[in-house]
Amino acid sequence: MANSLSFNGNNLATYGAYLLKDFVVPSMPTPKLNTSEVVGRHGGYLLNSKYQIRDIPVPMLLKGYADAAAFYTAIDNLNTILDIQLGQKPLIFDYNPNRYLTAIASSNFDAKKLSLVAADAKITFKCVDPFWFSTTLITFPTVLTISPQLLSVTPGGNVDIEPVITITTNATISIGTEIKIYNITANRSLMWITPVELAATDVIIIDCATWLVKYNGIVSMATLDHGSVFPVLVPSVTNLIRVTGVPNGLISIVYRNRYL
């Protein structure tokens, strides 16, 4: 495999862009710690902490072009692939092919020509979500036969996971029914109250990353209980999840493991 990277499914080695041999992605960005001090007391209090946005400057070598025209065509193609108007896309480094970052290019290629057909270059990527994702999408389906029903899911990784939870009904459910997803392990629960009577094959999608609930493809947030917190999966432990309100249906929990 070439020593390069892929962005949105495009391997940049196809266009003659290669990572420098000693390049590795920098470690996690410096955490931001919010603290408070009290006059007259030693030290202080930690209010909260978070990882900040990850910036990744990537030095590259552009080479292997037949002539200057091919070189400039490759630069145009590379800038088209990295166009910020395409939004955030998966960024995969060849040396770590099983994980990706969600990134956007925060600069065009800054190329310093070494000859008519080669150049040193640098491109900077910005990752609003600083964590790595597994390239493997995991689907955990379970048939619901009683209410409440207890499920157990054991993900990997070392960062909380924000799954997509899909519930498909196999029978009618009365208007005003409280459908609740409670991750006992994470101590997070979400309750959505049915705004109409649900029919068999109706679909409820709970996207815990975007904080959206959809009913049959339409955003349905009005009947979300105000005390709801979108569930996460705790990494590398068994998560006990209690599902209430759907005694006959199917639930599917879809996720990717996340890593520091």
HELIX and SHEET records of a PDB file:
HELIX    1   1 LEU A   12  TYR A   15  5                                   4    
HELIX    2   2 ALA A   68  ILE A   81  1                                  14    
HELIX    3   3 ILE A   84  LEU A   86  5                                   3    
SHEET    1   A 7 ASN A  10  ASN A  11  0                                        
SHEET    2   A 7 LEU A   5  PHE A   7 -1                                        
SHEET    3   A 7 LYS A  89  PHE A  93 -1                                        
SHEET    4   A 7 ARG A  99  ALA A 105 -1                                        
SHEET    5   A 7 ALA A 118  CYS A 127 -1                                        
SHEET    6   A 7 ARG A  54  LEU A  62 -1                                        
SHEET    7   A 7 ALA A  17  LEU A  19 -1                                        
SHEET    1   B 6 ASN A  10  ASN A  11  0                                        
SHEET    2   B 6 LEU A   5  PHE A   7 -1                                        
SHEET    3   B 6 LYS A  89  PHE A  93 -1                                        
SHEET    4   B 6 ARG A  99  ALA A 105 -1                                        
SHEET    5   B 6 TRP A 132  SER A 134 -1                                        
SHEET    6   B 6 ARG A 258  TYR A 259 -1                                        
SHEET    1   C 6 ASN A  10  ASN A  11  0                                        
SHEET    2   C 6 LEU A   5  PHE A   7 -1                                        
SHEET    3   C 6 LYS A  89  PHE A  93 -1                                        
SHEET    4   C 6 ARG A  99  ALA A 105 -1                                        
SHEET    5   C 6 ALA A 118  CYS A 127 -1                                        
SHEET    6   C 6 ASP A 110  SER A 115 -1                                        
SHEET    1   D 2 PRO A  31  SER A  36  0                                        
SHEET    2   D 2 TYR A  45  TYR A  51 -1                                        
SHEET    1   E 6 ILE A 138  LEU A 144  0                                        
SHEET    2   E 6 GLY A 249  TYR A 255 -1                                        
SHEET    3   E 6 VAL A 164  THR A 169 -1                                        
SHEET    4   E 6 VAL A 203  ASP A 207 -1                                        
SHEET    5   E 6 LEU A 212  TYR A 215 -1                                        
SHEET    6   E 6 ILE A 218  VAL A 219 -1                                        
SHEET    1   F 4 GLN A 149  VAL A 153  0                                        
SHEET    2   F 4 ASN A 239  THR A 244 -1                                        
SHEET    3   F 4 GLU A 178  ASN A 183 -1                                        
SHEET    4   F 4 ARG A 188  ILE A 193 -1                                        
END                                                                             
